[in-house]
């Protein structure tokens, strides 16, 4: 894959789909990881940095395609692993803006405390319990 670059450096995306309180998948987080110290490594722990403004990296259409692809990936993974309700998907975009899945994380690390990252899975658990407690 010949991935897109920004200022000569590689980037990819972390997308966070989660189950909502109605049992549907929703993207609750989406940011870019930009290589910094090393031109090919985007992982923050290995010198990459986070970029929350995606406008200079991809078009609005590609952003929506990435969100839609993330929901499709989540649904496919859910078929095999029905207990999954929270994912961290690493995706890249090539020079033709084709989307590539790098990996799926079933226990995504969230360095910052942000209540919206925990609200969706908790709401899903409550919904699931009420639906099945009858």
PAGUSE-16879 format. One record per residue (C-alpha): residue number from 1; x, y, z. Coordinates in steps of 0.05 Angstrom, whole numbers. Example, Ala and Ser with C-alpha at 12.3 -4.5 7.8 and 13.67 -1.06 7.14 Angstrom:
num = 1&X = 246&Y = -90&Z = 156 $
num = 2&X = 273&Y = -21&Z = 143 $
***
This chain:
num = 1&X = 0&Y = 0&Z = 0 $
num = 2&X = 26&Y = 68&Z = -19 $
num = 3&X = -4&Y = 109&Z = 38 $
num = 4&X = -19&Y = 183&Z = 36 $
num = 5&X = 29&Y = 229&Z = 72 $
num = 6&X = 25&Y = 296&Z = 105 $
num = 7&X = 87&Y = 341&Z = 101 $
num = 8&X = 127&Y = 280&Z = 80 $
num = 9&X = 105&Y = 238&Z = 140 $
num = 10&X = 61&Y = 177&Z = 145 $
num = 11&X = -6&Y = 181&Z = 181 $
num = 12&X = -63&Y = 135&Z = 198 $
num = 13&X = -127&Y = 138&Z = 238 $
num = 14&X = -154&Y = 111&Z = 303 $
num = 15&X = -230&Y = 104&Z = 298 $
num = 16&X = -271&Y = 83&Z = 359 $
num = 17&X = -338&Y = 50&Z = 344 $
num = 18&X = -379&Y = 30&Z = 406 $
num = 19&X = -447&Y = -1&Z = 418 $
num = 20&X = -499&Y = 50&Z = 439 $
num = 21&X = -555&Y = 42&Z = 490 $
num = 22&X = -601&Y = 18&Z = 434 $
num = 23&X = -552&Y = -36&Z = 411 $
num = 24&X = -528&Y = 1&Z = 348 $
num = 25&X = -456&Y = 17&Z = 330 $
num = 26&X = -434&Y = 90&Z = 331 $
num = 27&X = -366&Y = 123&Z = 319 $
num = 28&X = -350&Y = 161&Z = 383 $
num = 29&X = -278&Y = 179&Z = 368 $
num = 30&X = -237&Y = 193&Z = 306 $
num = 31&X = -167&Y = 223&Z = 303 $
num = 32&X = -104&Y = 218&Z = 262 $
num = 33&X = -37&Y = 191&Z = 286 $
num = 34&X = 20&Y = 227&Z = 251 $
num = 35&X = 92&Y = 201&Z = 247 $
num = 36&X = 138&Y = 251&Z = 279 $
num = 37&X = 206&Y = 228&Z = 304 $
num = 38&X = 207&Y = 171&Z = 254 $
num = 39&X = 175&Y = 182&Z = 186 $
num = 40&X = 139&Y = 115&Z = 187 $
num = 41&X = 117&Y = 102&Z = 259 $
num = 42&X = 51&Y = 134&Z = 280 $
num = 43&X = 42&Y = 101&Z = 348 $
num = 44&X = 43&Y = 155&Z = 402 $
num = 45&X = 84&Y = 111&Z = 449 $
num = 46&X = 138&Y = 106&Z = 396 $
num = 47&X = 143&Y = 179&Z = 377 $
num = 48&X = 80&Y = 193&Z = 336 $
num = 49&X = 33&Y = 249&Z = 353 $
num = 50&X = -42&Y = 258&Z = 352 $
num = 51&X = -78&Y = 304&Z = 304 $
num = 52&X = -151&Y = 319&Z = 315 $
num = 53&X = -162&Y = 366&Z = 255 $
num = 54&X = -170&Y = 320&Z = 196 $
num = 55&X = -185&Y = 372&Z = 142 $
num = 56&X = -113&Y = 378&Z = 116 $
num = 57&X = -107&Y = 302&Z = 112 $
num = 58&X = -169&Y = 276&Z = 77 $
num = 59&X = -233&Y = 300&Z = 44 $
num = 60&X = -299&Y = 303&Z = 81 $
num = 61&X = -323&Y = 247&Z = 35 $
num = 62&X = -265&Y = 202&Z = 55 $
num = 63&X = -278&Y = 218&Z = 128 $
num = 64&X = -350&Y = 194&Z = 120 $
num = 65&X = -327&Y = 132&Z = 83 $
num = 66&X = -279&Y = 116&Z = 140 $
num = 67&X = -335&Y = 123&Z = 190 $
num = 68&X = -381&Y = 78&Z = 149 $
num = 69&X = -326&Y = 27&Z = 139 $
num = 70&X = -313&Y = 26&Z = 214 $
num = 71&X = -385&Y = 10&Z = 228 $
num = 72&X = -384&Y = -46&Z = 176 $
num = 73&X = -320&Y = -74&Z = 206 $
num = 74&X = -351&Y = -71&Z = 276 $
num = 75&X = -412&Y = -109&Z = 253 $
num = 76&X = -370&Y = -163&Z = 219 $
num = 77&X = -327&Y = -171&Z = 281 $
num = 78&X = -390&Y = -174&Z = 324 $
num = 79&X = -414&Y = -234&Z = 283 $
num = 80&X = -353&Y = -273&Z = 304 $
num = 81&X = -346&Y = -242&Z = 374 $
num = 82&X = -416&Y = -223&Z = 399 $
num = 83&X = -390&Y = -197&Z = 465 $
num = 84&X = -351&Y = -140&Z = 433 $
num = 85&X = -380&Y = -71&Z = 446 $
num = 86&X = -319&Y = -25&Z = 442 $
num = 87&X = -266&Y = -24&Z = 388 $
num = 88&X = -205&Y = 15&Z = 368 $
num = 89&X = -195&Y = 8&Z = 293 $
num = 90&X = -130&Y = 30&Z = 261 $
num = 91&X = -141&Y = 50&Z = 188 $
num = 92&X = -98&Y = 80&Z = 134 $
num = 93&X = -114&Y = 115&Z = 68 $
num = 94&X = -73&Y = 106&Z = 5 $
num = 95&X = -58&Y = 158&Z = -47 $
num = 96&X = -122&Y = 141&Z = -83 $
num = 97&X = -161&Y = 150&Z = -17 $
num = 98&X = -175&Y = 76&Z = -13 $
num = 99&X = -185&Y = 54&Z = 60 $
num = 100&X = -143&Y = -1&Z = 91 $
num = 101&X = -153&Y = -36&Z = 158 $
num = 102&X = -87&Y = -42&Z = 195 $
num = 103&X = -113&Y = -75&Z = 258 $
num = 104&X = -173&Y = -81&Z = 305 $
num = 105&X = -162&Y = -71&Z = 380 $
num = 106&X = -213&Y = -105&Z = 424 $
num = 107&X = -189&Y = -69&Z = 487 $
num = 108&X = -169&Y = 0&Z = 461 $
num = 109&X = -127&Y = 41&Z = 508 $
num = 110&X = -153&Y = 111&Z = 519 $
num = 111&X = -99&Y = 155&Z = 549 $
num = 112&X = -145&Y = 213&Z = 564 $
num = 113&X = -204&Y = 207&Z = 610 $
num = 114&X = -265&Y = 227&Z = 571 $
num = 115&X = -333&Y = 208&Z = 597 $
num = 116&X = -363&Y = 200&Z = 527 $
num = 117&X = -315&Y = 142&Z = 515 $
num = 118&X = -347&Y = 105&Z = 573 $
num = 119&X = -419&Y = 128&Z = 567 $
num = 120&X = -436&Y = 88&Z = 504 $
num = 121&X = -414&Y = 19&Z = 529 $
num = 122&X = -447&Y = 31&Z = 597 $
num = 123&X = -512&Y = 52&Z = 563 $
num = 124&X = -508&Y = -11&Z = 520 $
num = 125&X = -499&Y = -56&Z = 581 $
num = 126&X = -560&Y = -24&Z = 614 $
num = 127&X = -601&Y = -32&Z = 550 $
num = 128&X = -579&Y = -104&Z = 542 $
num = 129&X = -594&Y = -122&Z = 614 $
num = 130&X = -664&Y = -91&Z = 611 $
num = 131&X = -679&Y = -126&Z = 545 $
num = 132&X = -658&Y = -194&Z = 571 $
num = 133&X = -682&Y = -189&Z = 643 $
num = 134&X = -755&Y = -201&Z = 625 $
***
